[in-house]
Each structure stands twice: as C-alpha cells, then as structure tokens.
Amino acid sequence: MGIRRIENTDPAFEQFLKLPELIDAASRWLVEQGGCTAVRGPCSPLPDFFNLGILVEGFDQPQVTGEAYNPAYYPALIEGCGFEKAADYLSFRNHFPDNQVFEKMMNRLERILGKHKRTSVRSFDVKNFDRDAAIVNDVINRSFESGVFYSITDLETRKFMLKRTAPLNEMEWFMIQEERGEPVGVNLEAPNYDELLWGDVIRGVRSENFAVLPEYHGTFAASILFYHGWEKARRLGFEDLYCSYASEKHTAMHGIAQSFGCKVTKRHRVYCKHL
C-alpha cells in the first residue's frame, strides 16, 4: 500500500497500518454470518446523523460539536483497503457580521412571514419534555426514513439524544415549526460547546438536526425555520452558524443555505466495499 510510505514514528500509527487485515477478517465474518454483500461506513452507533463518515475536506476548519474529525491520512488509508465513495455530506458556515447576502435574505423573509399567518415557530417546551420529544422524534423519523444511512429511532433513544445535544436549561434553542397547529419541521440548534475546548468564548451556534416533512419540501417551510433560528442567534450576539451533514444530493437545501450567505466548509464521506 502506498500509504505505508508515510513517515510517522507514532506506535499507534504503525498499529493502524494493520487496518487491511482487520477489514478482511471482519468482511469474512460478515459473509459467514448471513451472506452480507457490502459494507458501508464509518457511521456512529447512534441511529442519527452524528459523526457520519470521515472528514475528507476542510481539515483547516474549526471543530464543531457533533461532527467527525480525523487525521488527513485516513481517506487514503481507507481507500487503500478497497473502499469507494458511497455518499458525501457537506458542512456549511454562516458568519453573520457584515454579511450583506445574509442581511438581504433575512429582510426578505421578514416580509414574507407577514403573509404566512398559518405558520408558527416555537421553542421546545422543557416543561412538556415528553410531548415535545415525541413531536421531534416523529418529524425526524418521517423526514429521513428513506435515507440509506438512517435508522428509525424509538422515543426513549430520542430523549437520550436530545439530552446529549444540549442541557435542559438550553433546550429553548430547539425549535418546532407548526402549520395550522400541526408539526411540520424541527431545528435542533445549540451553542457550539467545542469552542470551550479552544479556551475561547462560544461565538457559534450549530444546527445539529434540521428536518422538514417531505410534503413541505419546495415550500417556504425550511426558509422560515432557518430564519427563526438564525434571527435568535444574531439577536443574542452569536457570530457564526454551523450546519452539518447535508447530503450532497440535497441540492434544494444547499440552495437555501447559500441564499443566506452560507459557505461550504467541510466534506464528510461514507464509504462502501462490496464483498
């Protein structure tokens, strides 16, 4: 393997070069157990879009809570084991200060909101945690159920994941969108706690899970949900908004994000190997 020419004296790195042998052993086991024909990954053991794939572009960008990070030699190492790209997921960053594109779109949406009286966006109600957790779980499951790398999540697991995303006293960042009183979308925002690891104050907010029901794709639903989350972040003095794991095939979502002035900062890749 060409990767063996990399100079690195770290013993852990030397052990990692045994990855082909480990993958071959695991592949044989999968075939023996049930006739498995392909392996996809890496993916988090959580049934949601957390730590999906490995980082292949954007190694110079700051770490964001909920995103996978790995050394730059990982892609070549994995591809050297016979894995090929299965899907890419993009990360976006929106820097609010002096962003004229962002200001123009926010002003436009503010005018549009005046015409959509039947649509409302509210904060997650911690006092009714079980009720709102069930709403979030239903919207996310229905939005992503057709995704190759998504597993339908039960309510108890969703409750655990919500508490993992933010402390109870900061769950007011979570937003639920309703159309005529019926839930149609959710945006699970929270401060980017990883910034504390840099010894810095938190200046960014990350959107860890953004979902709009399929029947509302092509409407203003996603734009309205973006507006409320980003307006709150700007009002509270935050400077950056991070959105992670948008499928490269979801061009409509890319268009919405970029119309607000977002820029692509990272690319994470899920691989596949046919056995």
N, C-alpha and C positions, 0 to 999 in steps of 0.2 A: 504493500500500500504506500502511495506517495506520502501519506500523512506521517509515516514513520521518519521522514526526513526532517520533520520539525525538531528544532533543538529545544529541549526542555529537560532540566535535571530534576524536576519535581517527581518524587516517587509515585505520587498519586496519578500524575500524568502517564507514567510508564505503565501503571496498572490499567489505566483507561484504554491503552492501546490493545488490550485483550478483548475489547468490545466485540469484534467479529466472531470470536469463538463463543462468547456468551449469547450473541444473537442466533448463531447457528444452533446451539443447544436448545434455546427457547423455541426456535422455529420447529425443530424436530419434535419437541414435546407437544406443541400445539397441534401438529398434524396427527400425532399418535392419539391424542385425547379425543379429537372429534372431527378430524378431516378439515381443519382450518385451511383456507386457501390464500389468505392475505393477512398482513399485519399492518396496522396503522398506528401512528403516534409520533412523538410522545404526547400524552394527554394527562391532565390532572385526574386523580381518582375521584374528585368531586364531580357530580353529574351536571356540570355547568361550564360556562366559558371562562375558566380560571386557569392560568398557566397553560394555555393551549399551544402546543408546538414548541419550537425553539426559535430564538432570535436569529435572523439571517441578515437583517439590515437595521442600522440605527444604533450601533454599539457606542456611539459618542453621545447618545441622548440620556438624560437622567432617568433613573429607575422610577417606575410608577407602581403603586400598590396593586397587586393582583396580576401583574404582568410577569411572564417568564423572563429570566435573564440567564445567559450562559456565555462562556468564552467564545471568541470568534472562530476557533478551530473546530467547534462542534459540527457545523454543517458539512465540512469536507470529510470529517470522520464518519458521520452517519451515511453520507452518500457513498463513501468508500465501502460500506457494508452492503451495498446493493439496493439501498432505499432511493425512491424517487419522489418528487413533489406530488402530494395529494391535494393540498389546498394551502393558500396563503391568507393570512388575516392581517389587516392594517391597523396601525395606531395613529390617531390624529392629535394634534395640539392646537389650541386656540389661545393666543396671547392677546388679552383684552386691550391693554393700554395702547393708544394711538393706532388702533386697528380700524381704519376707515371702512373696510368692507363689512366688518362686524357691526359697526355703528349704523351703517346704512340699512342692513338687513334687519337689525333689531327695531329700528324706527318703522320700517315697512310692516313688520309683523305686529307691532303695537297697533297700527291702523287696522290690520286685518282682524285682530282679536275683537275689535269693536263690533264686527259683523258676525261673529260666531258666538252668539249668546248661549247656544245649547252646549258648548264645550267648556269644561272647567278643569282646573288642575289644582289638586290639594296635596298637602303634606301627609305622609304616613302618620297615622294616629297610634302612638305607643300605648295609650290607654286602652285601645282596642287592638292590641297586637295580634291576637289570633285571627280576628276578622280580616285585618289588612294583610297579614301574611298569606292568608288563603287567596285573597284577591291577586297579590303579586305572583303567587305560585301559578294560579290559573292562567294569567295573562302571559307569563313567560313560557309555560308549557305549550300553550296553544300557538304562540308566536314562533317557537323554534322546534316543534315536534317533528317537522320534516327534515331537520338538519342531520347530516350524516354523523356528526360528532356530538350530538346532543342526546342525553338520556332523560326521559320523563322523570321529574322529581316529585317525591311524595312530600306531604305538608311538613312532617316533622324534620325532614332533611332541610327543607327550605327555611324553616325557623332557625335552625342551626347556622345556615349560610348567611342569613340576614344579620344575625348577631356577630358573625365573623367579619362582616363587611364594615360595620360601624357600631360603637357603643350605643346603648339605648337612648342616652341623652343627646345623641347626634343623628338619630334616625329621622328627624324632621327634614333632613336633606332628601330623603326618599320621596318621590313624587308619584301620585296616581292620577291619571287622566281619565275623565269620565265624559261620556257623550249621552246627554239626556239621562244622567244618573247611572249609566251602565259603564263599568270599567273597560277602557279600550287600549290603555298604554301605561307603562311604568318606566321610571328613570331612577335607578338606584345610584344616586350621587353620594359622595362622601369626601372629606378632605383627604389629600394625598399624604397619608401618615408617613410614607417613606422619607419625606423631606426632613423629618425629625432625625433620621439616621445620618443625614448630612451635617447635622449640627446647625440647622437653619430653621427659621420660622416657616410655617406652612403657607405657601403662596398659591398653591394649586388645588383644584378640585378634580377628582376623577369620576367619570361615569362608568361604573363597573358593570352595569347591566341595563341596557336600553331596549325596550321591546314595545312594539305596536302591533295589534292584532292584524293578521293578513288582510282582512276585509277592509281595513282602513289605510292600506298602502295606496299611494297615489293621491291621498288627500293631504290636507294641511296638518293632520294629526301629529306627525313626527316633528314638523317645524314648530308647532305650538308647544310641544313638550320640551324641545330644545330651548325655546325662548324662555320658558318659566325657570328652568334650571340655571341657565346662564345669566339671566337677569338677577337671580338671587345671589349667585356667586359674585357678580360685579358689584351689587349693592353692598355686600358685606366686605368688600375690599380685596377679594382674591384677584389674581392677575392671570392665572392660567387655567384652562380646562383641558383635561385629557380624556379621550375616548379610545377604548381598546377593543381589539378583536372584531373589527368589521370585516366580514368576508369580502375578498377581492371581487367576488361576483355580484355583490350587492351595490351596483353602480348608482342606484337611486339614492341610497343612504350616503354614498360618497359625495354625490352632487349636493345634497342638503348641507352636509358638513362643510364642504368647500365654499358654498354660497355664503356661509357665515364667516369665512376667512380662515378656516382650519387648514392646516398643512399636514401632510403625511410625514411622520417622523420615524416609524418603525415598521418592520415586516416580520411576522412570526410564521413559521412553516410547519405544517403537519406532513409527515412522510408516509409512504406506503411501500411495502415489499410483498410481491406475490411469491407464494411458496410452491 
